[in-house]
């Protein structure tokens, strides 16, 4: 997929709501996730994802997953500002969630599979989705090549990703990064 890097297409029809795959990899603690992110150059691919789960108590659980060395097909999914997959943290006999990707709409055979790396697309009203991102320094950001009508021009970037006050390191989080 030109400019986008890897990418996945489905060989068969996928019905809305169907489980597609897990975003699997090494589960990292906060310190190791930060170390790996800081060691990357602007040309490196980043597969580390931070998922933030906001609890009723006001606490935030964070999970950092890095499929760079240990992972599955989920690491090859591209970002889209109008994705056809949605990530949900799912717990099965563990406090550490599995990051499950489900079809948001019916997906035709041959269609590229994608999700919003930030998790914002399905959590914002449409008017907010259509606004271009006004992040701090676009020179440090990687361009988005999704081509959607509501493209934000850049991949999601959260400068506060590793400075979340009061977060519970090592468990789960909004989606940010690959």
N, C-alpha and C positions, 0 to 999 in steps of 0.2 A: 504494500500500500504506500505509494509514493509519499515522501515527506513525513508520513506518520510513523514509520518504523514498522514493527511487526503488525499484528492485527489478526482478528479471527472472523471468519464467515461461517454461517451455519449451512450445513449440507441438506438440512430438511426443515420443514415448517416447525416453528415453535409457538405453541399457544400462549396467550397472555396468562401470566401468573405461574407458569411452569418454572421449576428450578432448572437453571442452566449449568452452573458450575460453582465451585468454591474458589475464592481468591486465597490460595494456600501458600504458606512460606514459613520462615523462621519467625516465631513470636519473640519480639525484643523488648527489653526494658527501656525506659526513657533514656538513660545514659548511653546505652549502645546505639539506639536509634539516632540520637543527636550526634554521636561520634561518626557514624556512617554517613549521615547527611553532610556534616562539615568536611568530611574527607573527599566528597564528590567535587568534580570540576563542572563548569558550565556545559561541557560537552558530554558528560556522563549521563547515561539513562538512570532515572530514579524509579525504582519499583516499590520503595518503602511507602506503605500507606499507614496513616494514622486515623483511627476511627474513634470518634468521641461520642459517648453515650451520656446524655444529660439525665440525671436521676431526679425524682420528685424532691429529694432532700436538698437539691442544689449542688450536690457533688457531681463530678465528671469522672467517668471511668474511661481510661484510654487503653487502646490496644495498638501496638505497632507491629506490622507484619512486613517482612522483607523476603520476597521470593527470588531474589537475585541468584542464589546458589541452590536453594532447596525450594521447589515450588511445583506448580502444575500449569496447565494450559491457561488458567486465569490471568497469569502475568502478561500474556500477550494481548489482552483486551485494550483497545484504544479508548481515549476520552472522547466524549461528544457533549456539546452544549445542549443537545436534544437526544439523549440516549434511549436505547431500547431495553436496557437492563437497569435494575435497581439493586443496590447492595443492602443486605440486612444482616446484622450480627445475630447469630443463632447459637444458643448454648445447649449442648447435649452432654450431660454428665460431667460438666466442667465449668469453672468460672470463666475460663478463657473462651471467647466466642469463635465460632467458625464464621467466616465472612462469605455468606451465600449470595449468589446473584440470581435474580428472578427476572423473567420477561415482563416488561411494563406494558407491552402491546403484543399483538400477534406479529411474529417475525417470519417473513417469507424466506424460502430456501435461497441461498446465495447472498443474503443480506449481511452486511458487516454487523458484528456484535460490539456494543460499546456501553459504557456507563459514565456518569459524570463523576470525575475524580473527587470533586468537592462534596458530592451528595446533595448539593443545593437545588438542583433542577426540580426534583419532586417535592421539595419542602417550601418553595416560594410561589406566591401568586404569579401568574403569567406576566404581569406588568413589571415585576422585579426581574424576571428572567431575561426580559428584552433589553435591559439596561446594560451598557458596556461597563466592565469592571473598572473601578478607579483606584487600583492598588498603587502602592507607594512608588516603586521604581520599575517601570516596564522593561528597562534595559537588562535586568537580571532574569526576566521571565522568558519562558519558552513559548513560541507562537502556537496557537491552536489551529489545526488544519481540518477541523471537523466539517466545515462548509455548511453548517446549519444556518437557518434564517436568523437565529438568535445568538450566533457565535459571539463569544466574549473577546475574541482575538488572541487571548493568551490562555495557557493551561492554568488551572487553579493554583494559587500561591498564597500561603498563609504565613506571614512573617512572624506570627505569634505561635506557630505550630509547636515549638519546643519551649514555650514560656507560659504555659497555662497555669495560672496560680490555683492552688488547691486541688490539682488533678491527682487522681489515684494512679500512679505510674504502674504500667504493666497490665492493665485490663482494657478498657475499650472506648472509642470516640466518634460529629461531622466527619466526613471522609475528606482527607486531603492527601494528595501527592501522587502517586506514580508518575 
